[in-house]
Amino acid sequence: MCCKCCGETQRKVWVFGLGALFVVLGVLTVVFWPGLADSLVEDGLKLKPGTDTYDSWLEAPIPIYLSFYMFNWTNPEDIRNHDIKPNFVEMGPYVFLEKHKKENFTFFENNTVAYYERRTWWFDTERSNGTLDDLVTAAHVITATVADEMRHNRKIVKKIINFMLNNEGGELYTIKPVGEWIFDGYQDNLTDFLNLFNTTAIDIPYTRFGWLADRNGSLEYDGLFTIHTGTDDIANLGRLTHWNGKPETGFYDMPCGIVNGTTGDLFAPKMNVKEEITVFATDACRFMNLRPQGTYEANGLTATRWVGTNETLDSGENFPNQACFCDPRLEECPKTGVVECKACRDKAPIYSSFPHFYLADESYLNAVSGLNPDKSKHEFLLAIEPTTGVPVQVHGRIQINMMLEPDDDYDIYRGVQKVLMPMFWFDQYAQLTPELASKAKLAINLSSYGIIFGYSVIAFGSIFLVTGVALTVTKRWVRRPAEDEDMLATN
């Protein structure tokens, strides 16, 4: 359309009409876009086929590393000398690349999904400090398990057990390569005898002992998980409802035995950064509460740090509400910072703590030498972007310990010190990639981008309106012929 052919009225209609149109569109965008954007982001975060959440849940899109630090017991011959502490030298890390894949999953009408998770590990030579052939000296776990299981039996029974331990492979300690200690497992004479003996009184449910033997590539080792998909209420996303088909673990009295929290890979958006979060740790068969503490920045994202505290691994000493984590059959409950895991770990006298007894009662650290707790190295940490619930950095750090106790009925343990022996600790580490961080930033800022666009459109429309008002006031909508003659005369 030729503007020179337009009359004054037509020009006013175009200018004021376009101005009003842009202003209205801008206002509508500013008013309605935030809600629409939140709805789009929320829908993309739900666990259902076709969403980014579903794809990343099905198979972890970022590299995960599992680092093992083994404790080498350097003076086992001095264990009966109460003036000499057991000394340990940390070896490692021995780093494995870890892959997660959900399999055999079933979606239910109640907005939950049940699944198994296959975890597979590959040794990473370049990231490791040492080889899987490095030799490590540690307490003999099977002997300690047998002695602990039979500790409260009659004297005659313990005499038989003592004879068996002395003649069928019982040992105070053993020396094995790192690879056998972790995934491969090692052949053990006492284990072979107990499997041959085949008695329910002493149940050893494996043929080779290794801390993670039979676990690499296993589909069912970690159990069957049932979680909320968030399709009905996004606040429920990732919340664990059942483990192995039950809402209770069966390992602790209620309420400590409840299946609670998340598995650690899905969190609901719009998290309250002042409240604790709960994660469920299958290795300890229990949930753990983490407390918010500061922030962490990476790839343009600001995440809230949720960390393990002195409450996380307390069994009632300082936090009475967690007393149910202590087995009432125990003669003595663990002090703060250490939790008993016998029922969960095949009745072995196993206890969990943070690495190097970080945040644990000082008596554990003072009973041994060679350990040095350091918050920067040993803190359990989840850094999560709270708007989207996306984990930005993970350091899942736990130490596995074994209780060594004197017992005059067993030659192997007669006169030994009672001490919680650190066996190894691990760090499960993951870091959000820059590519995924960019997606998270887009989700966080999508509402703001729309508002900025809306105000820009309003400003653009306002220019038309202001121009129209100015032309109306100055009466310059149509140029008069006299004005053209004056301009020619001036030139």
Secondary structure, DSSP 8 states (H G I E B T S, - for coil): --GGG--HHHHHHHHHHHHHHHHHHHHHHHHHHHHHHHHHHHHHHSSSTTSHHHHHHHB-SS-EEEEEEEEEES-GGGTT-TTS--BEEEEEEEEEEEEEEEEEEEE-TTSEEEEEEEEEEEE-TTT-SS-TT-EEEEE-HHHHHHHHHTTTS-HHHHHHHHHHHHHTT--SEEEEEHHIIIII-B--HHHHHHHHHT-SSS----SSB-TTTTTTT-SSTT--EEEE-SSS-GGGTTBEEEETTBSB-SSS-TTTTB--SB-SS---SS--TTS-EEEEETTTTEEEEEEEEEEEEETTEEEEEEE--TTTT--SSS-GGGGGGS-TTSSS---TTEEE-TTTTTT--EEEESGGGTTS-HHHHHTSBS----HHHH--EEEEETTTTEEEEEEEEEEEEEEE---TTSGGGTT---EEEEEEEEEEEEE--HHHHHHHHHHHHHHHHHHHHHHHHHHHHHHHHHHHHHHHHHT-SS--HHHHHHHHHH-
